Amino acid sequence: MEQLWFTALLNRLFGGPVAAFLRTLHIEPEHPQTPIPNSVAMEVLVLLFLVTLFLLLRSRLSVDSPGALQHVFEGLHGFIQDQSNEVIGHHSEGFTPFLMALALFILLCNLIGLIPGFESPTAVPVVPLGCAIVAFFYYHIQGLKHSGFAYFKHFVGPFWWLAPIMIPIEIASHLARVLSLTVRLYANMFAGDMVTMVFFSLVPIVVPIMFLGLHIFVSFLQAYIFVLLTTVYLAGAVAEEH
């Protein structure tokens, strides 16, 4: 696969150390000279952009005269907080920072492909899978923090003698959540990228603008669905009674 310019830059600067680190883990890079793929480079770029944005926002925080950027972030924070309160309950405030960071990361990963010279990392399966695994571990850890080892009772079922049946079913259902989050995000973003690319190559004027608008809509929608489902899983993990 052809390298994007930012990927080439990262490989030029960090390709050697990354390849050496992978070898210490007994992983042989498929391309030793360019071990950093486009998807990882785009994730790094999104992360750098978000960190810069957060630092800029922090430097301009104001109670008396908040700027446009602060209004946008406060609106997003309020939206996610209100949704969490509805789904999880009054004790959901502690989860908002994670959910907001997850939403922004996925949204920007979805949208970055619209910029010439970049591509959406969420159109590569490993990136949605990584996001899904992070969400998976996060809600289980929060469940353990909330209930201790009693959290595992809901894997057993309402009666102890159902445990041999319920435990495999519960484990499979939780693993299926990872698959569901991954496939939904990947399939929609991959399809969106392909449709936009095809129409740009066939009709480079007017018509592709419609599909760009659709791509933006799908990017927001998929980020919202991913975070909403993560919130639902969190609600189940930290429920007062399992």
BAKOL-239754 format. One record per residue: residue in three letters; y, z, x of N, C-alpha, C, O in turn. Coordinates in steps of 0.05 Angstrom, whole numbers, padded with zeros to 5 digits, always signed. Atoms other than C-alpha are relative to their C-alpha. Layout:
N
ALAYZXYZXYZXYZX ...
//
This chain:
242
MET-00024+00000+00017+00000+00000+00000+00025+00000+00018+00026+00014+00038 GLU-00025+00002-00015+00069-00018+00025+00016+00026-00001+00018+00039-00022 GLN-00016-00025-00002+00111+00041+00049+00028-00004-00011+00040-00025-00006 LEU-00028-00001+00008+00176+00057+00016+00017+00008+00024+00006+00020+00043 TRP-00016-00006-00023+00235+00066+00063+00001+00030+00007+00001+00037+00030 PHE+00000-00029-00004+00236+00141+00053-00026+00010+00012-00027+00028+00028 THR+00027-00006-00011+00161+00145+00066-00001-00007+00029-00012+00009+00046 ALA+00000+00008-00028+00170+00106+00130+00016+00019+00017+00008+00025+00040 LEU-00017-00019-00015+00225+00154+00152-00015+00026+00005-00015+00036+00027 LEU+00015-00025-00003+00181+00215+00139-00023-00003+00020-00028+00014+00036 ASN+00022+00005-00019+00122+00184+00176+00010-00003+00028-00003+00006+00047 ARG-00011+00003-00027+00167+00167+00235+00007+00027+00011+00003+00032+00035 LEU-00009-00027-00009+00193+00239+00238-00023+00020+00002-00025+00036+00020 PHE+00020-00021+00003+00132+00279+00217-00028-00010-00001-00047+00006-00004 GLY+00027+00011+00002+00072+00232+00217-00019+00012+00020-00042+00019+00012 GLY+00018-00012-00020+00043+00259+00282-00008+00028-00006-00032+00034-00007 PRO+00008-00027+00007+00046+00333+00264-00017+00002-00025-00035+00018-00027 VAL+00015-00001+00025+00020+00319+00194-00029-00009+00005-00048+00004-00005 ALA+00027+00010-00007-00039+00279+00221-00016+00022+00016-00039+00026+00011 ALA+00013-00021-00015-00054+00335+00271-00008+00023-00017-00030+00035-00014 PHE+00006-00022+00018-00051+00388+00217-00024-00007-00018-00041+00010-00022 LEU+00023+00008+00017-00099+00349+00172-00026+00000+00016-00047+00008+00006 ARG+00024+00000-00017-00148+00342+00230-00009+00029+00005-00033+00034+00007 THR+00009-00028-00003-00147+00418+00240-00014+00010-00025-00030+00029-00023 LEU+00014-00007+00025-00170+00422+00168-00025-00017-00004-00038-00016-00025 HIS+00023+00018+00000-00225+00371+00185+00003-00022-00021-00016-00030-00033 ILE-00006+00023+00018-00191+00318+00143+00011-00022+00017+00032-00020+00030 GLU-00009+00023-00016-00186+00250+00176+00018-00017-00018+00009-00027-00038 PRO-00018+00016+00016-00124+00213+00150-00010-00029-00002-00020-00040+00017 GLU+00009+00028+00004-00140+00145+00120+00017-00019+00018+00006-00039+00028 HIS-00018+00015-00018-00080+00117+00159+00013+00019+00020+00034+00031+00014 PRO-00010-00021-00019-00070+00161+00221+00029-00004+00009+00043+00016+00014 GLN-00028+00005-00008-00004+00127+00239+00020+00006-00022+00043+00013-00017 THR-00018-00005+00023+00024+00137+00169-00015+00018-00020-00023+00009-00041 PRO+00016-00018+00017-00011+00198+00140+00014+00009-00026+00001+00019-00044 ILE-00015-00009+00024+00044+00213+00088+00002-00023-00019+00015-00044-00013 PRO-00001+00022+00020+00034+00170+00025+00027+00000-00015+00042+00019-00014 ASN-00025+00002+00015+00090+00146-00020+00003+00023-00020+00025+00033-00024 SER-00001-00021+00021+00073+00197-00074+00010+00027+00012+00027+00040+00000 VAL-00009-00025-00013+00082+00256-00026+00029-00002+00009+00044+00017+00006 ALA-00028+00004-00008+00146+00227+00002+00019+00002-00024+00041+00014-00021 MET-00017-00002+00023+00175+00220-00068+00001+00029-00010+00022+00037-00020 GLU-00001-00028+00008+00155+00292-00084+00019+00016+00018+00034+00033+00009 VAL-00018-00013-00019+00191+00315-00021+00029-00006-00006+00046+00011-00005 LEU-00027+00009+00007+00252+00275-00041+00010+00015-00025+00033+00024-00026 VAL-00008-00014+00025+00253+00306-00111+00005+00029+00006+00024+00041-00004 LEU-00003-00028-00007+00244+00375-00081+00026+00005+00014+00041+00024+00009 LEU-00025-00002-00014+00302+00365-00033+00024-00003-00018+00044+00011-00015 PHE-00021+00004+00019+00345+00339-00089+00004+00025-00018+00027+00033-00023 LEU-00002-00023+00017+00329+00399-00133+00012+00024+00015+00028+00039+00004 VAL-00010-00022-00016+00342+00449-00077+00030-00003+00004+00046+00016+00002 THR-00028+00006-00004+00409+00415-00063+00015+00006-00026+00037+00017-00025 LEU-00013-00004+00026+00426+00416-00137+00003+00029-00007+00024+00038-00016 PHE-00001-00029+00006+00409+00490-00144+00020+00014+00017+00035+00031+00008 LEU-00020-00012-00018+00451+00508-00083+00028-00007-00009+00046+00010-00008 LEU-00026+00008+00010+00509+00468-00110+00007+00015-00025+00030+00024-00028 LEU-00005-00015+00025+00502+00501-00178+00007+00029+00006+00026+00040-00005 ARG-00005-00028-00006+00499+00570-00147+00028+00004+00012+00041+00024+00007 SER-00026-00003-00013+00562+00558-00106+00023-00003-00020+00045+00005-00015 ARG-00021+00005+00019+00600+00538-00169-00003+00016-00026+00010+00011-00046 LEU+00003-00016+00023+00576+00590-00218+00026+00015-00007+00039+00026+00010 SER-00025-00013+00009+00633+00617-00260-00004+00009-00029-00014-00005-00046 VAL+00000-00010+00027+00638+00661-00321+00024-00009-00016+00022-00015-00040 ASP-00025+00007+00013+00710+00643-00337+00002-00030-00006+00010-00038-00028 SER-00004+00029+00003+00709+00568-00326-00025-00015+00010-00023-00027+00032 PRO+00024+00014-00009+00638+00540-00321+00004-00030-00001+00016-00041-00019 GLY-00002+00028-00002+00633+00468-00299-00021-00015-00017-00038-00002-00030 ALA+00019+00017+00015+00594+00410-00330-00029+00005+00009-00047+00007-00008 LEU+00027-00005-00010+00534+00422-00285-00012+00026-00010-00035+00028-00017 GLN+00009-00026+00010+00530+00495-00305-00006-00001-00029-00025+00011-00038 HIS+00005+00003+00028+00535+00476-00378-00028-00013-00005-00043-00005-00023 VAL+00026+00014+00003+00476+00428-00370-00023+00019+00005-00042+00019-00010 PHE+00022-00018-00007+00432+00479-00336-00002+00024-00019-00024+00032-00026 GLU+00001-00021+00020+00451+00534-00385-00012-00010-00026-00027+00005-00039 GLY+00012+00011+00024+00433+00488-00442-00030-00004+00003-00045+00003-00016 LEU+00028+00003-00005+00366+00471-00411-00014+00027+00001-00036+00030-00010 HIS+00012-00027-00001+00353+00545-00396-00003+00011-00028-00023+00023-00035 GLY+00001-00010+00027+00370+00563-00468-00021-00013-00016-00035+00000-00032 PHE+00021+00014+00015+00325+00509-00496-00028+00010+00007-00044+00015-00011 ILE+00027-00009-00008+00265+00530-00455-00005+00029-00008-00027+00037-00016 GLN+00002-00028+00007+00279+00604-00468-00006+00003-00030-00023+00018-00038 ASP+00004-00001+00028+00284+00593-00543-00029-00009-00008-00042+00003-00025 GLN+00027+00009+00005+00219+00553-00543-00021+00021+00008-00040+00025-00006 SER+00019-00021-00010+00184+00607-00502+00000+00024-00020-00022+00035-00025 ASN-00001-00023+00019+00208+00661-00551-00016-00007-00025-00029+00011-00036 GLU+00015+00008+00024+00179+00621-00609-00030+00000+00004-00045+00008-00013 VAL+00029+00004-00005+00112+00607-00576-00013+00026+00011-00034+00033+00002 ILE+00011-00023-00014+00101+00669-00532+00008+00026-00013-00009+00044-00018 GLY-00010-00024+00011+00145+00722-00562+00023+00012+00016+00033-00001+00034 HIS-00024-00011-00011+00200+00769-00542-00002+00007+00030+00018+00010+00043 HIS+00003-00007-00029+00170+00784-00473-00003-00025+00017-00014-00023+00039 SER+00004+00026-00014+00174+00711-00450+00021-00006+00021+00019-00025+00035 GLU-00022+00006-00018+00238+00716-00409-00008-00004+00029+00004-00020+00043 GLY+00008+00002-00028+00202+00725-00343-00014-00026+00007-00016-00033+00030 PHE+00014+00026-00005+00166+00658-00351+00020-00023+00001+00013-00045+00010 THR-00020+00022+00002+00230+00617-00361+00006-00014+00027+00006-00038+00028 PRO-00005+00013-00025+00245+00605-00287-00022-00020+00008-00016-00042+00017 PHE+00022+00018-00007+00176+00576-00274-00001-00025-00018-00003-00047-00009 LEU+00001+00022+00019+00177+00533-00337+00023-00019+00004+00019-00043+00002 MET-00023+00017-00005+00246+00507-00322-00003-00016+00026+00003-00040+00026 ALA+00005+00014-00025+00228+00490-00250-00021-00022-00004-00018-00044+00007 LEU+00021+00020+00005+00165+00455-00274+00011-00024-00016+00005-00047-00009 ALA-00011+00022+00016+00204+00415-00326+00018-00018+00016+00016-00042+00014 LEU-00018+00017-00016+00257+00392-00277-00015-00016+00021-00008-00039+00025 PHE+00016+00014-00020+00206+00374-00224-00014-00024-00012-00013-00046-00001 ILE+00015+00022+00013+00164+00332-00271+00019-00021-00010+00014-00045-00007 LEU-00020+00019+00010+00225+00300-00304+00011-00018+00022+00012-00042+00019 LEU-00011+00016-00022+00255+00278-00238-00021-00018+00013-00015-00040+00021 CYS+00022+00017-00010+00188+00253-00213-00005-00023-00018-00012-00045-00009 ASN+00003+00022+00019+00183+00212-00276+00022-00021+00002+00017-00045+00000 LEU-00023+00018+00001+00253+00183-00271+00006-00013+00026+00020-00034+00026 ILE-00008+00010-00026+00258+00170-00196-00009-00029+00004+00003-00044+00019 GLY+00011+00027-00003+00217+00106-00204+00019-00021-00011+00016-00045-00006 LEU-00020+00019+00011+00276+00074-00242+00020-00009+00022+00034-00029+00018 ILE-00019+00006-00021+00316+00074-00177-00013-00021+00019-00035-00016+00029 PRO+00012+00020-00018+00304+00011-00135-00006+00012+00027+00011+00026+00039 GLY+00008-00011-00026+00267+00028-00071-00016+00026-00002-00025+00036+00018 PHE+00016-00024+00004+00231+00088-00102-00021-00006-00020-00021-00027-00033 GLU+00020+00002+00020+00171+00099-00146-00006+00027-00012-00002+00048+00001 SER+00006-00026+00013+00148+00153-00195-00026+00011+00011-00047-00001+00008 PRO+00024-00012-00010+00099+00199-00161-00020+00009-00021-00044+00011-00017 THR+00018-00008+00022+00072+00221-00229-00016-00024-00010-00034-00020-00027 ALA+00017+00023+00006+00044+00150-00235-00024-00002+00018-00040-00021+00017 VAL+00023-00002-00018-00006+00170-00181-00016+00025-00009-00004+00046-00011 PRO+00015-00022+00013-00063+00215-00208+00002+00027+00014+00002+00047+00001 VAL+00001-00025-00015-00060+00267-00152+00024+00018-00007+00022+00042-00005 VAL-00024-00016+00005+00011+00289-00170-00001+00014-00027+00003+00038-00028 PRO+00004-00015+00025-00001+00304-00244-00022+00021+00002-00021+00042-00010 LEU+00022-00020-00004-00066+00338-00223+00011+00024+00014+00004+00047+00007 GLY-00012-00023-00014-00027+00382-00174+00017+00017-00019+00015+00042-00018 CYS-00017-00015+00019+00023+00401-00229-00018+00015-00020-00012+00038-00027 ALA+00018-00013+00019-00035+00416-00277-00014+00024+00013-00018+00044+00000 ILE+00013-00022-00014-00070+00460-00225+00019+00023+00004+00011+00046+00000 VAL-00020-00022-00003-00006+00499-00212+00003+00014-00027+00003+00039-00027 ALA-00002-00012+00026+00002+00510-00287-00024+00017-00007-00022+00039-00018 PHE+00025-00014+00006-00071+00530-00293-00001+00027+00014-00007+00047+00001 PHE+00001-00025-00014-00068+00583-00239+00023+00019-00009+00019+00043-00009 TYR-00023-00017+00008+00001+00607-00262-00007+00016-00026-00002+00040-00027 TYR+00004-00014+00025-00021+00624-00333-00023+00020+00002-00024+00040-00012 HIS+00022-00019-00004-00086+00657-00310+00010+00024+00016+00003+00047+00009 ILE-00011-00022-00015-00048+00699-00259+00017+00018-00018+00016+00043-00016 GLN-00016-00016+00018+00002+00720-00312-00017+00015-00020-00010+00038-00028 GLY+00019-00015+00017-00056+00738-00358-00012+00024+00013-00014+00045+00001 LEU+00010-00023-00015-00085+00782-00304+00021+00022+00004+00015+00045+00003 LYS-00022-00020-00004-00018+00815-00290+00006+00015-00026+00012+00039-00025 HIS-00007-00012+00026-00008+00828-00364-00022+00019-00010-00016+00041-00020 SER+00022-00015+00012-00078+00854-00382-00019+00012+00020-00037+00027+00012 GLY+00020-00009-00019-00113+00869-00317-00026-00015-00004-00027-00037-00013 PHE+00026+00013+00003-00187+00855-00316-00009-00003-00029-00028-00017-00035 ALA+00006+00004+00028-00188+00862-00391+00006-00028-00010-00003-00037-00031 TYR-00006+00028+00007-00160+00791-00391-00025-00016-00003-00026-00035-00019 PHE+00024+00016+00000-00230+00765-00379-00017+00005-00026-00037-00009-00030 LYS+00015-00005+00024-00254+00795-00445+00000-00023-00019-00020-00028-00034 HIS-00001+00022+00020-00231+00734-00484-00018-00023+00009-00023-00041-00007 PHE+00020+00020-00008-00280+00692-00443-00027+00007-00011-00044-00010-00014 VAL+00026-00009+00009-00337+00734-00470-00004-00006-00030-00026-00010-00039 GLY+00002+00003+00029-00321+00726-00544+00002+00026-00015+00004+00047-00002 PRO-00004-00025+00016-00317+00776-00601-00024+00019+00003-00020+00043-00002 PHE+00024-00017-00003-00388+00803-00588-00013-00005+00027-00015-00027+00036 TRP+00011+00002-00028-00420+00818-00521-00025-00018+00001-00029-00031+00021 TRP+00025+00016-00001-00485+00784-00541+00005-00030-00002-00014-00046+00001 LEU-00006+00029+00000-00448+00718-00548+00009-00009+00028+00014-00033+00032 ALA-00010+00006-00026-00427+00721-00475-00014-00024+00013+00000-00041+00024 PRO+00013+00023-00013-00481+00673-00449+00008-00027-00011+00007-00048+00003 ILE-00008+00025+00012-00456+00620-00497+00030-00004+00004+00039-00026+00010 MET-00029+00003+00000-00381+00635-00497+00011-00004+00027+00030-00020+00030 ILE-00012+00003-00026-00369+00641-00423+00000-00029+00010+00021-00038+00019 PRO+00000+00029-00009-00391+00569-00405+00019-00017-00017+00033-00035-00007 ILE-00017+00015+00018-00353+00543-00466+00030+00005+00007+00045-00014+00009 GLU-00027-00007-00007-00289+00581-00447+00008-00013+00027+00030-00023+00030 ILE-00006+00012-00027-00293+00558-00374+00005-00030-00003+00024-00040+00009 ALA-00003+00029+00004-00303+00486-00396+00026-00007-00014+00039-00027-00008 SER-00025+00006+00015-00245+00490-00445+00025+00003+00017+00044-00012+00015 HIS-00023-00004-00018-00197+00517-00392+00001-00022+00021+00023-00031+00027 LEU+00000+00022-00019-00218+00464-00342+00008-00026-00014+00021-00043-00002 ALA-00008+00023+00015-00209+00412-00396+00031-00001-00004+00042-00023-00006 ARG-00029+00000+00001-00136+00434-00401+00012-00013+00024+00032-00028+00022 VAL-00010+00013-00025-00125+00413-00329-00004-00031-00003+00015-00046+00004 LEU+00005+00029+00003-00157+00345-00344+00019-00012-00021+00030-00034-00017 SER-00017+00010+00021-00116+00337-00408+00029-00003+00010+00041-00024+00005 LEU-00027+00001-00010-00050+00353-00374+00003-00023+00020+00023-00037+00020 THR-00001+00021-00021-00066+00306-00316-00001-00027-00012+00017-00044-00006 VAL+00004+00027+00011-00090+00246-00356+00024-00008-00017+00033-00031-00016 ARG-00022+00007+00018-00034+00250-00407+00025-00009+00016+00037-00029+00010 LEU-00024+00006-00015+00022+00251-00356-00004-00025+00017+00013-00043+00018 TYR+00005+00023-00017-00010+00201-00308-00002-00026-00016+00011-00046-00008 ALA+00004+00025+00016-00031+00150-00361+00026-00010-00011+00031-00034-00010 ASN-00026+00009+00011+00037+00149-00394+00019-00011+00021+00033-00031+00016 MET-00019+00009-00021+00077+00143-00330-00010-00025+00014+00006-00043+00020 PHE+00011+00024-00013+00030+00092-00299+00004-00024-00018+00012-00046-00009 ALA-00004+00022+00019+00032+00049-00362+00029-00008-00002+00036-00031-00003 GLY-00029+00006+00001+00108+00055-00366+00009-00015+00024+00025-00034+00021 ASP-00008+00014-00024+00116+00033-00294-00010-00029-00001+00004-00047+00007 MET+00012+00027+00001+00069-00026-00304+00014-00018-00020+00020-00042-00014 VAL-00014+00016+00021+00103-00050-00368+00027-00008+00010+00035-00031+00007 THR-00027+00006-00010+00172-00045-00337-00001-00021+00022+00015-00039+00022 MET+00003+00019-00022+00149-00082-00275-00006-00028-00009+00005-00048+00001 VAL+00008+00026+00011+00116-00138-00314+00024-00014-00013+00028-00038-00008 PHE-00022+00013+00014+00176-00151-00358+00024-00006+00019+00038-00026+00014 PHE-00021+00006-00020+00224-00148-00299-00007-00026+00015+00010-00042+00021 SER+00008+00024-00014+00183-00202-00265+00000-00025-00017+00005-00047-00008 LEU+00000+00023+00018+00179-00246-00327+00028-00007-00010+00036-00030-00010 VAL-00027+00004+00012+00248-00236-00358+00019+00019+00014+00021+00042+00004 PRO-00016-00019-00016+00296-00205-00307+00026+00009-00013+00040+00026-00002 ILE-00025-00007+00012+00354-00200-00356-00005+00009-00029-00023-00001-00042 VAL-00001-00009+00028+00366-00164-00423-00025+00015-00009-00024+00039-00013 VAL+00024-00012+00011+00294-00152-00446-00009+00025+00015-00015+00046+00003 PRO+00009-00024-00014+00275-00104-00389+00017+00025-00005+00007+00047-00002 ILE-00017-00023+00005+00334-00059-00408-00011+00016-00022-00010+00041-00022 MET+00013-00014+00022+00298-00042-00472-00023+00017+00010-00027+00040+00002 PHE+00023-00015-00011+00236-00021-00432+00009+00022+00019-00005+00042+00022 LEU-00012-00021-00016+00280+00018-00384+00007+00024-00018+00001+00047-00011 GLY-00006-00021+00019+00305+00057-00444-00025+00014-00009-00025+00039-00012 LEU+00025-00011+00009+00234+00067-00468-00012+00018+00023-00023+00039+00017 HIS+00010-00015-00023+00214+00090-00398+00014+00027+00003+00001+00047+00008 ILE-00015-00025-00002+00269+00142-00397-00008+00019-00022-00012+00043-00018 PHE+00009-00016+00022+00249+00166-00466-00028+00013+00005-00032+00036+00001 VAL+00027-00009-00006+00176+00172-00445+00000+00021+00022-00015+00040+00022 SER-00002-00020-00022+00196+00209-00381+00009+00027-00011-00003+00047-00003 PHE-00009-00025+00012+00233+00262-00421-00022+00012-00017-00027+00036-00017 LEU+00021-00010+00018+00178+00266-00473-00024+00012+00014-00034+00033+00006 GLN+00023-00010-00015+00122+00275-00423+00005+00025+00015-00012+00043+00016 ALA-00007-00025-00012+00159+00328-00385+00001+00022-00020-00009+00045-00015 TYR-00001-00020+00022+00172+00364-00451-00028+00009-00009-00034+00032-00012 ILE+00027-00006+00009+00099+00359-00473-00015+00017+00021-00029+00036+00014 PHE+00014-00014-00021+00073+00383-00406+00009+00030+00000-00008+00048+00002 VAL-00010-00028+00000+00118+00445-00407-00007+00014-00026-00014+00038-00026 LEU+00007-00013+00025+00104+00458-00481-00029+00009+00000-00035+00031-00008 LEU+00028-00008-00001+00029+00458-00470-00005+00023+00020-00021+00041+00015 THR+00002-00022-00019+00037+00503-00409+00009+00026-00013-00002+00047-00009 THR-00010-00023+00014+00077+00550-00453-00021+00010-00020-00024+00035-00023 VAL+00021-00008+00018+00022+00550-00505-00023+00014+00014-00033+00034+00005 TYR+00021-00013-00015-00030+00566-00452+00009+00028+00010-00007+00047+00010 LEU-00011-00026-00008+00015+00622-00427-00001+00020-00023-00008+00043-00019 ALA+00000-00017+00024+00020+00650-00498-00028+00011-00004-00031+00035-00011 GLY+00028-00010+00003-00056+00654-00501-00007+00020+00021-00023+00039+00016 ALA+00007-00017-00022-00060+00687-00433+00013+00027-00002+00001+00047+00007 VAL-00015-00025+00000-00008+00741-00445+00002+00012-00028+00018+00030-00033 ALA+00000-00012+00027-00023+00755-00519-00007+00029+00001-00023+00037+00018 GLU+00005-00029+00000-00024+00828-00536-00029+00006-00005-00040+00026+00005 GLU+00029-00004+00005-00095+00821-00562-00013-00027+00004-00004-00047-00007 HIS+00015+00024-00005-00145+00770-00538-00023-00002-00019-00038-00021-00018 
//
